[in-house]
Amino acid sequence: MLLTISTTHSPATDLGYLLHKNPARVHSFEMPFGHAHVFYPVATEDLCTAALVLDVDPVGLVRGKPGSSGEGGLLDQYVNDRPYVASSLMSVALLKVFGTALGGRSKDRPELASMPLPLEVCMAALPCRGGEPVLRRLFEPLGYSLDCEPGVLDPRFPEWGGGRCFKVTLHGHHRLSELLSHLYVLIPVLDDGKHYWVGEDEVDKLLDKGSTWLPSHPDKELIVNRYLRHRTSLTRSALARLVAEDGEETDEETNAGTEEEKLEAPLSLHQQRLNATLAVFRSANARRVLDLGCGEGRLIRLFLEDRAFEEIAGMDVSSRSLQMAVRNLHLDTLPPQKRDRLKLFQGSLMYRDDRLSGYDAAAVVEVIEHLDPPRLAAFERVLFDFARPQTVVVTTPNREYNSLFPTLPAGTMRHKDHRFEWSRPEFQEWAAGIATRFGYSVRFLPVGPEDPALGAPTQMGVFTL
């Protein structure tokens, strides 16, 4: 059973620091089912590959356990695929061998542990119930591109058809801890079977390892059900906890949002942002439009009132915000001709989502400043590489303007949940980089009253293909 992780980050040998395994040595670990070995077939400044090999003893795995000597038991012990395919045993090994990296910690390279890196994972034999479509449904929303090579039962007898295993290579830009958490959860999900007892503690493991990405994954029900071996009570418990932990705002965050609105209210700034976005979409002759981070649906309301927009979609990571949008937009009483133009759904801008494809224009209004800076790279690929609308509007606060708000203490940001606030040169540098990497052009517009020295309170970037 073989799994490799490679990077071209420079210097690539930093992968050894992140995995806490010296590339110059072979590392061996005793496991309940055999042994795990880690070594580096390639370790240069330009490319580093770490290989995890499991040497599984299938007889020792079941020897002495109830039922192991029953009818068919002896044959199953000697004839099975456990030593050769990636399964829940690989997840057990990932946790034991790379546990510190899985937790996002690195003593010698802490800054790298929090950075997205170019990573490639290859699994020589990955079983997948449901085949390649399920593989893509699970990994592509997480921002990976996949190469899948189906295995054959026997090349000498092509009429036998393909087997259930694939050689899979994943490519993506992720933090190493994210990558390991994806593998830890999804390998047994693809196999749709576990080689040990599944109890309540497995719910805790699933929610711990999937806390940052599972709540917004479009196939979270499938993932939870398979991970917990279709045990209905455990699946219900896990899904209920995911709903409770899906990123809904706390009272403190809600109050912070109210404070930001009060701060900007004298300028009618929020409405000016919405009107400016609407004007850009109209001038682009957009027909199918997206509001990403739609919140309570204020921009969507403007779209609904304009018949030029034939299809309107709103996405938000918070189910609570979507429920408020349903109430604020009065969806239950909307005329059918309006209601049929609109769809709302839960999702995250961190993960590739096919539901975002095919739109003419997308609005990202006061959203990016709520993302941790290391996660911006994932957002950029999801929107500008995978979804690729013809027009994208991004707005964000102008930090330079903050000194003109009389009630805002010096050095503080407008919202307690803001991870950063950019100056105009910082925003323009970021936007220009996106335009270069993904083939867009970009122009910048001020929103709100413009100070001669400090600019406008909100800065807007309009990206077009």
N, C-alpha and C positions, 0 to 999 in steps of 0.2 A: 504494500500500500504506500504510494508515493505522492507527496505534495511538495511543490516548490514555490517559493516566493522570491521575486526578482525586482530590482530597482535600477534605474539609470540616474538616480539623484547623485549629484557630485559633492563629495566623494561617495561613491556607491557603497564602500565598505562600512559606512556609518550604519548600514543595516545590522551589522553585528552588534553595535551598541544598543540599538533599539530592541533587538531580540534577546540581548544579554547572552549571546553565544559567540565566542571568539572564532572568527573564520579560520584560524590556523589550527584548530583542533576538531576532532570528532567527539561529539557529546552523546552519551548513552544513558538511558533512563529505564529503570525497571517499571513495568506497567502490570496491572492485574491480569492482562491478557497476553503478555509477552514482553517485548522491549521496543523502545522508541530510540531512534538515532537521528542526530542532526549533524549535517556536514555541509560544506560549501564547495560545490563543484567549480564555481567561478567566483573569484573575489579580487576584482581590480578596481581602480579609481572610477572607471566608466560603467562597469556592470558588476553587480553582486547578486548571487543566487544562493539562497539557503534552501536545503532539501530536508524534509522531514520524512523519514521512512519508518513504518511500523512493521515489526516482525511479530505477527500474531500467531499464537499457538492455539488453534481452534479446539484441540482436544483438551488442553489445560483450561480453556475458557469454561468448559461445561463439566469437567470431571468432578464427580462427587455431588453434583447438584441434582435435586429431585427431577425425575423424568429423563435423566441422561442415559439410562440403560434400558429405557422402554423400547417398544417396537419402533424400528427405524432410527433410534437414537444413535447407535454405534455408527451407522452409515453417515448420518448427518454430521457427526463429529469429524469424520475424515474427508467427506466430500461436501464442501461448501465454498463460498467465495469470500469469506471473511478476511483471509490473508491478502487479498488482491484488490479489493474495491474500497473506496472511501465510504465510511459509514459513521455511525455514532461513536465508534471506537476512535476515529480520527478527532472528533470533538473532544473526547476525554483527553487525548494526547495533547491537543492544542492548549487546553486549560492547564495541564500539568507542566508542559515543556515551555510554553510561552505565556504563562500566567501574568507575569509582570508587564509584558508588552500588551497583552489583552486588556489590562487595567489602565493603559495609557501612561505608564510611568517609565522614565529613563533617567537613571542617576547621572550618566555622563553626557547625554544629549537631550536634556529636557525640552529645549526649544523645538527639536525635531519631532518629538513625540506629539506635539500639538499642531504640526504642519501637515497639510496634504502633500503626498509624495507620488511620483509616478511609480505605480506598482503593477506587477503582473503575477498572476497565480496560475499554475498549471496543475491539474489533477489528471493523472494518467487514466484512471478508471473511476468515473463518478456515476453511480446508478441513479436513474431518474424515472420515477413513476410518472407517466404523462409525457415523457420525451422532451424534445427540444423546446416546444412551446412553453412548457412549465419552467424549464431552465431560464428562458428569457423573461417570463413573467416575474420570476423571483429576483433575478439579478439586475436586469436593465433598469427598473425603477430606482435602484440604488446608485445609478450612475456608471455602470460598467458596460463596456462593449465585450461581446463574447465571440469566441471561435469554438464551434462544436463539431467534433468528428465522431459520428456514431460508430460503435463497435459492431462487428459481425460475429455471429456464433462460430462460424468456421469458414475461412476464405476458400476452402476446397469445395464447400457446398453452399454456394450463394443462394440456392433456393430455400435454405433454412431461414434466411432473412437476418435482420439485425438483432443484437442483444439489447439488454436494458441499460448498458453502460455507455458513457460518452467520454472521450478525451476532451476536456474543457480547459480553455485558457481565458482568463478574465483580465481585462485591461482597464485601469482607472486611476484617477487621482484621489487618494483618500489618506486620512491618517491611518497609520498602521493598526492602531487599536480598533478603528472602525472596520477595517478589512477583516481582522481576526474575529470580531464579533459577528460579522456577516457569515463567515465560514462556520463558526461555532454553532450558530442556529440553523443555517440553511442546509448544511451537509446531511444531517439526519432527516430534515424535512424532505429533501429530494429522494432519499432512500425510502422514506415513509416507513421506517421501522427502527426500533432501538433494541440494543442487545443487553439491556438491563431494565430493572423495574422502574416504572414511572409513577411517582407519587406527588404529593403536594409540594415537595421541595423542588420538583422540576418546574413548577409554575414560577417559583421565585427565581430560578436560574434563567428562565426564558425572559422574564420581565427585566432582570438585571442586565443581561447581555444585549437585549433589544430595546433598552429604554430610550435611546436617542433616535431610533429609526423605525421601529416596529409600529408604533401607534399610527403613523401616517402612511404606512406601506399599503398600496391598493389591494394586496392579497393577504392582509394580516389574518383573516379568518382561516384561510387555507394553511398558512404557516402555523398558527396556534394549534389547529386541529391535528395536523400531522405530527408536530413536535411532541404533543402530549398523547400520541398514539390513539387518537380518536376517542379518548375517554371524555364523555360528555360533561360530566360534572367539573372536571379540571378545565376543560375548554371554556365553559361558561364562566368559571371563576376568573380565568386569565383575561378573557375579553372584557368582562366587567371592570377589572382593574385597569386595563388599557384605556377604557373610556374615561375612567376617573383621572388618569394620568396623562391625557393626550395633549397637554399644553394649554389647558384652559387657564384663563387669567385668575390670579388670586385677587383678593380684595385690595391688597396693597398695590398691585399692578393696575387695577381698575382706577384706584384713586390717583395713581401717577398719570394715567391717561387723562383723567379729568383736569389735573393740574396743568398739563400741557395745553389742553384746549382752552383753559382760562387764560393762560399766558398769551396765546396767539389770537384769542377772540377779538381784541380791539382791531386787528388787521383783517378780520374775516379770512384768515389765511387758508384754513382748510377748504373753504368753498372756492377760493381762488385756485387752489391746486386742482380740484375736481374740474372746474370750468376750463382751465388750461389744458388738462388731459383730454377733455371732451373735444375741444377745438382742434387739437392735433389729430385725433382720430377722424374727425369730420374732414379735415383737409387731406387726409390720406385716403379718403373714400373707403374706409374699412367697413366691412359688412359683418364679419364674425370677430367678436372681441372678447378678451379675457381680462378679468380683474383679479390679479394675484395678490393674496392678502386682503381679500375683499372686506373683512371685518363685518360690520353691521349692515353693509349694503348701500352706503350713500352714493357711491359712484354708479353702482348698478341701477339705482333709481333713475339717474339721469339718462343712462343708456336706454332704459325701458321707455322713456318718454320720447325718444327719437326713433322714428320708424326706419331710419336709414340702417340701423343695426338689426340685422336679421337673426343673428344668433348671439346670445350673451351667456358667458360662463363666469362664475365666481368661485374661487378656491380659497380656502383658509385652513390653517393647521388646527384651529380651535373649533371643536364642535359647538361650544357655547356661543361663539361669535356667529356661526352659521345659523343656530337656532334663533338668535336675535335678528339676523338678517331676514329669516323667514317671517318673523313677526312684523318687523319694520316695513317689509315690502308687501305685507298682507297677501301672501301667496295663495292663501285659501280662498280669497274673494276676487283675485285678479281675473279680468276677462280672459277667456281661453286664448285669444290671439296674442295677448301679452305673455301669459303663463307659458305657452308653448315655445316661446323664444328663449326662455331662461332655464339654466340648470346650475345648481349649486352642489359642490362636492368638497369633501375634506381631503387635504393632501399637503405635502411639504415641498418647498422649493429646493430642498436638499437632494431630492431623489428623482431620477428620470421617470416621467409619467406620460404614457401615450395619450392620455386624455388632453394634454396640453398642445398636441400637434394639430396643424391645419387651420390655425386662426390667423386672421389678417393683422391683428394688433393686440398687444398686451400692455396692461398698466401695472406698474409696481410703485405704488404711491406710499411714500414714507414707510418702507419695509426694510430696506437693506441695512439701515442703522440698527435694527434689532437682531442682526445676525452676528455671530462671533466672526471676527476677521478671517481666521483660518478656514471658515466654511464658505467664504465668498466664492472660492474657486469652484466648489460644487454647484452653487447657485448659477454661476456664469455658464457652466456647461449645460445644465438642465434647460435654461432658457434660450441661450444664444446658439448653442451647438445642436441640441436635440429638438426642442420645440420650434425654434427659428421662425417666429412671426415676422412679417414684413416690416412692421413698425413696433418699437418698444419705447414706452415712456417710463423713465425712472426719476422719481423725485426724492430728495433727501435734504435735511436741514443744512444751512450754511453756518458753520460754527463761528465765522467771523462776525456775523450779525448779532450773536447772542448778547454782546455787551450793550446793545440798544434796548434790551428788555429791562425795564426798571425794576421788576420784581425777581429777576433771575440772579442768584448770587454768582459772583465772579468765579469762573473755573468749573461751573457745573453744567450739566447737559439738560436739555429740555424735558427729557423723560427718564425716569429711573431705570427703565429697561433698555435704554440705548447703550449699545456696546461701543459705539464711536460716533463722532460727528465730524465731518470733513470740512476743511476749508475749500474755497473754490479751486485753487490749484490741485489739491489732492483729489477732489472729485473728477476734475477734468483729466488728470493723469490716469486714473482708474478707467474712466470711460474710453479714453483713447486706446488704452491697452486692449479692451474688449473689442473695439472696432477693428483693430489690427488683427487680432487672433481669429476672429470669427467672420470677417468679411463684411462688416457693417460700416456705414458712415455715421457720424454723430455730430449734432449741433446742440448748443446750450442756450437755454432760455431762463431769464429770471422770473420768479413768481413772487408777487408782493411788492410793497414799496421799496424802491432801490436807493440805497445810501451811496453817495458818490465815492466814498472810500471803502465801505464794507460790503457793498453789494446788496442783493435782495435776501430776505429771510429764508427763502426756499430756492434751491437750485434744481433745475430740470435738465436731464439729458434725453434727447430724442434720437433714437437709433433707427436707421432705415437700411434695408437691403437694396 
